């Protein structure tokens, strides 16, 4: 049975960066992937929104969306979201990456996610596709290493620990819930938050940080590729109980990522680039790591310090298993993905 044939699909985090792209793929298909280009026309998508969250971007996608307002931290909201969803498909994309304080990692990613799993079990959901992260595995032990599905847990800070605990909660329920775990690395694409747009502007202005020589590798994935992986994980019966990394075929040095954005800005979007980098010694990331760890032990979180702590690290994975078992094909690599991302910004009035 193709699990993706379910007429009802539930999506948490639907108004988020990933959620918006996934909802669009569910109702409009993925034109770059013929097998996923034509979703069933009667599909209904039920979206979980936080109180006060703007539904307008979702309403613009389709009139076949249902909206439930609630918070994963409230068990009654989880039950209401999953009510009547027997034989439905669930995509859990909600979570907090950059919280106000570290308590939110456990409150939202662990406790909220676990309550959602239990509500899905009680409702008889057919399959749950759970979005995790690269962070449960942390950073690669040496520069030419690639994570795969056999890699041990070595979580990076509070976020990594929370995602590891969510993965363990999924595994504890595998006899009662048909679930697949997806681990995406750094993803990018349409509906990006302000921090991604700021990164583009920093590249243009010569302020993009390059810590150390910039040869450290980062796996990335354009959001259409990630949505493809999520849909294939839902559609493949044999994926039950499995974990899959979803990323491009190869990781990219930080220098290549920044150089690609700069070249596209200048040659295709008419930007005047400074052709500089904010070069910092590798020690800057190590100092930031110590500061980040100390702050998080106190329950505090500072996004800029956390991001700087990762800037000299290799975080790279192999998606070979997803290609082999799901039929995943990452057709949109870095240059084309960044081109589409920049075009999305320009189409919404940003002038580089």
Secondary structure, DSSP 8 states (H G I E B T S, - for coil): --GGG-SEEEEETTTSHHHHHHHHHHHH--TTSGGGSS--TT-EEEEEE-TT---HHHHTT-S-EEEEE--TTSHHHHHHHHTT-TT-EEEE----SS-SBTHHIIIIIIIIHHHHHHHHHHHT-SEEEEE--SGGG-S-SSTT--B-TT------HHHHHHHHHHHHHHHHTTTT--EEEEEE-EEE-SS--HHHHHHHHHHHTT--EEETTS--EE-EEEHHHHHHHHHHHHH-GGGTT-EEEE--SS-EEHHHHHHHHHHHHHHHS--------EEE-HHHHHHHHHHHHHHHHTTB--HHHHHHHHTT--B-B--HHHHHHH-------HHHHHHHHHHHHHHTT---
